[in-house]
Amino acid sequence: MNFLTKFPIFPGFLFCLGLYVAILPMGSTSSSMFDFFTPESKPETDIIDLEGFSHIPVLRGGRVKPMDSVARNTLLVLRNKRTALDESGTKIPAIEWFA
């Protein structure tokens, strides 16, 4: 005797269970399949500690340098200057550009 003929409601149960898992929120989170269609919220602008970031040691060219030195040398190679320009044309430090 075939399993589906013995329990004819089983395919419908599996279908409903699949809908429940895909559409309704899971567990304690409020996320569901339809969260994909909601517009993205703008992320808050993260404030970077540039002073701490500039002192991170980096291995480059066989020596350990601070991140600030790597940023300045990278700008020097790319732009022939140790400062960069932002969108409005004002000068910004190399470490801020690099971050």
C-alpha positions as protocol buffer text, in pm:
chain_id: "A"
residue {
  index: 1
  type: MET
  ca { x: 0 y: 0 z: 0 }
}
residue {
  index: 2
  type: ASN
  ca { x: 135 y: 342 z: -101 }
}
residue {
  index: 3
  type: PHE
  ca { x: 215 y: 594 z: 176 }
}
residue {
  index: 4
  type: LEU
  ca { x: 29 y: 875 z: -4 }
}
residue {
  index: 5
  type: THR
  ca { x: -287 y: 670 z: -41 }
}
residue {
  index: 6
  type: LYS
  ca { x: -272 y: 573 z: 326 }
}
residue {
  index: 7
  type: PHE
  ca { x: -220 y: 937 z: 442 }
}
residue {
  index: 8
  type: PRO
  ca { x: -370 y: 1166 z: 173 }
}
residue {
  index: 9
  type: ILE
  ca { x: -339 y: 1476 z: 391 }
}
residue {
  index: 10
  type: PHE
  ca { x: 42 y: 1445 z: 420 }
}
residue {
  index: 11
  type: PRO
  ca { x: 134 y: 1646 z: 103 }
}
residue {
  index: 12
  type: GLY
  ca { x: -91 y: 1931 z: 215 }
}
residue {
  index: 13
  type: PHE
  ca { x: 67 y: 1924 z: 558 }
}
residue {
  index: 14
  type: LEU
  ca { x: 416 y: 1946 z: 407 }
}
residue {
  index: 15
  type: PHE
  ca { x: 308 y: 2238 z: 188 }
}
residue {
  index: 16
  type: CYS
  ca { x: 166 y: 2430 z: 485 }
}
residue {
  index: 17
  type: LEU
  ca { x: 473 y: 2354 z: 693 }
}
residue {
  index: 18
  type: GLY
  ca { x: 695 y: 2490 z: 415 }
}
residue {
  index: 19
  type: LEU
  ca { x: 489 y: 2809 z: 395 }
}
residue {
  index: 20
  type: TYR
  ca { x: 512 y: 2852 z: 770 }
}
residue {
  index: 21
  type: VAL
  ca { x: 890 y: 2817 z: 769 }
}
residue {
  index: 22
  type: ALA
  ca { x: 940 y: 3046 z: 468 }
}
residue {
  index: 23
  type: ILE
  ca { x: 697 y: 3326 z: 545 }
}
residue {
  index: 24
  type: LEU
  ca { x: 634 y: 3355 z: 916 }
}
residue {
  index: 25
  type: PRO
  ca { x: 898 y: 3486 z: 1156 }
}
residue {
  index: 26
  type: MET
  ca { x: 1140 y: 3232 z: 1291 }
}
residue {
  index: 27
  type: GLY
  ca { x: 1206 y: 3190 z: 1663 }
}
residue {
  index: 28
  type: SER
  ca { x: 1263 y: 3505 z: 1861 }
}
residue {
  index: 29
  type: THR
  ca { x: 1367 y: 3713 z: 1559 }
}
residue {
  index: 30
  type: SER
  ca { x: 1123 y: 3918 z: 1360 }
}
residue {
  index: 31
  type: SER
  ca { x: 1282 y: 3837 z: 1026 }
}
residue {
  index: 32
  type: SER
  ca { x: 1099 y: 3658 z: 749 }
}
residue {
  index: 33
  type: MET
  ca { x: 1127 y: 3594 z: 379 }
}
residue {
  index: 34
  type: PHE
  ca { x: 959 y: 3928 z: 303 }
}
residue {
  index: 35
  type: ASP
  ca { x: 1235 y: 4129 z: 473 }
}
residue {
  index: 36
  type: PHE
  ca { x: 1417 y: 4103 z: 142 }
}
residue {
  index: 37
  type: PHE
  ca { x: 1162 y: 4340 z: -12 }
}
residue {
  index: 38
  type: THR
  ca { x: 1179 y: 4608 z: 257 }
}
residue {
  index: 39
  type: PRO
  ca { x: 1394 y: 4911 z: 179 }
}
residue {
  index: 40
  type: GLU
  ca { x: 1736 y: 4920 z: 341 }
}
residue {
  index: 41
  type: SER
  ca { x: 1774 y: 5152 z: 632 }
}
residue {
  index: 42
  type: LYS
  ca { x: 2070 y: 5383 z: 604 }
}
residue {
  index: 43
  type: PRO
  ca { x: 2350 y: 5267 z: 828 }
}
residue {
  index: 44
  type: GLU
  ca { x: 2466 y: 5507 z: 1092 }
}
residue {
  index: 45
  type: THR
  ca { x: 2791 y: 5675 z: 1007 }
}
residue {
  index: 46
  type: ASP
  ca { x: 3061 y: 5501 z: 1203 }
}
residue {
  index: 47
  type: ILE
  ca { x: 3315 y: 5721 z: 1368 }
}
residue {
  index: 48
  type: ILE
  ca { x: 3663 y: 5580 z: 1330 }
}
residue {
  index: 49
  type: ASP
  ca { x: 3930 y: 5654 z: 1587 }
}
residue {
  index: 50
  type: LEU
  ca { x: 4186 y: 5787 z: 1340 }
}
residue {
  index: 51
  type: GLU
  ca { x: 4451 y: 5833 z: 1607 }
}
residue {
  index: 52
  type: GLY
  ca { x: 4430 y: 5468 z: 1709 }
}
residue {
  index: 53
  type: PHE
  ca { x: 4394 y: 5351 z: 1349 }
}
residue {
  index: 54
  type: SER
  ca { x: 4708 y: 5539 z: 1246 }
}
residue {
  index: 55
  type: HIS
  ca { x: 4921 y: 5348 z: 1499 }
}
residue {
  index: 56
  type: ILE
  ca { x: 4825 y: 4996 z: 1385 }
}
residue {
  index: 57
  type: PRO
  ca { x: 5142 y: 4813 z: 1280 }
}
residue {
  index: 58
  type: VAL
  ca { x: 5149 y: 4690 z: 920 }
}
residue {
  index: 59
  type: LEU
  ca { x: 5407 y: 4467 z: 753 }
}
residue {
  index: 60
  type: ARG
  ca { x: 5489 y: 4620 z: 417 }
}
residue {
  index: 61
  type: GLY
  ca { x: 5798 y: 4575 z: 207 }
}
residue {
  index: 62
  type: GLY
  ca { x: 5964 y: 4357 z: 467 }
}
residue {
  index: 63
  type: ARG
  ca { x: 5936 y: 4608 z: 751 }
}
residue {
  index: 64
  type: VAL
  ca { x: 5677 y: 4695 z: 1009 }
}
residue {
  index: 65
  type: LYS
  ca { x: 5536 y: 5045 z: 965 }
}
residue {
  index: 66
  type: PRO
  ca { x: 5251 y: 5236 z: 1127 }
}
residue {
  index: 67
  type: MET
  ca { x: 4931 y: 5256 z: 922 }
}
residue {
  index: 68
  type: ASP
  ca { x: 4975 y: 5633 z: 889 }
}
residue {
  index: 69
  type: SER
  ca { x: 5307 y: 5584 z: 710 }
}
residue {
  index: 70
  type: VAL
  ca { x: 5151 y: 5330 z: 474 }
}
residue {
  index: 71
  type: ALA
  ca { x: 4867 y: 5572 z: 396 }
}
residue {
  index: 72
  type: ARG
  ca { x: 5103 y: 5862 z: 326 }
}
residue {
  index: 73
  type: ASN
  ca { x: 5331 y: 5651 z: 106 }
}
residue {
  index: 74
  type: THR
  ca { x: 5034 y: 5512 z: -88 }
}
residue {
  index: 75
  type: LEU
  ca { x: 4908 y: 5864 z: -157 }
}
residue {
  index: 76
  type: LEU
  ca { x: 5257 y: 5973 z: -253 }
}
residue {
  index: 77
  type: VAL
  ca { x: 5272 y: 5695 z: -515 }
}
residue {
  index: 78
  type: LEU
  ca { x: 4919 y: 5757 z: -646 }
}
residue {
  index: 79
  type: ARG
  ca { x: 4899 y: 6135 z: -631 }
}
residue {
  index: 80
  type: ASN
  ca { x: 5256 y: 6264 z: -580 }
}
residue {
  index: 81
  type: LYS
  ca { x: 5128 y: 6440 z: -266 }
}
residue {
  index: 82
  type: ARG
  ca { x: 5085 y: 6333 z: 95 }
}
residue {
  index: 83
  type: THR
  ca { x: 4729 y: 6467 z: 126 }
}
residue {
  index: 84
  type: ALA
  ca { x: 4409 y: 6382 z: -57 }
}
residue {
  index: 85
  type: LEU
  ca { x: 4108 y: 6584 z: -168 }
}
residue {
  index: 86
  type: ASP
  ca { x: 3753 y: 6497 z: -69 }
}
residue {
  index: 87
  type: GLU
  ca { x: 3441 y: 6552 z: -284 }
}
residue {
  index: 88
  type: SER
  ca { x: 3424 y: 6923 z: -203 }
}
residue {
  index: 89
  type: GLY
  ca { x: 3792 y: 6979 z: -283 }
}
residue {
  index: 90
  type: THR
  ca { x: 3921 y: 7031 z: 70 }
}
residue {
  index: 91
  type: LYS
  ca { x: 4243 y: 6864 z: 178 }
}
residue {
  index: 92
  type: ILE
  ca { x: 4213 y: 6566 z: 411 }
}
residue {
  index: 93
  type: PRO
  ca { x: 4493 y: 6376 z: 586 }
}
residue {
  index: 94
  type: ALA
  ca { x: 4622 y: 6057 z: 429 }
}
residue {
  index: 95
  type: ILE
  ca { x: 4502 y: 5839 z: 717 }
}
residue {
  index: 96
  type: GLU
  ca { x: 4146 y: 5971 z: 681 }
}
residue {
  index: 97
  type: TRP
  ca { x: 4156 y: 5897 z: 308 }
}
residue {
  index: 98
  type: PHE
  ca { x: 4297 y: 5550 z: 376 }
}
residue {
  index: 99
  type: ALA
  ca { x: 4036 y: 5469 z: 640 }
}
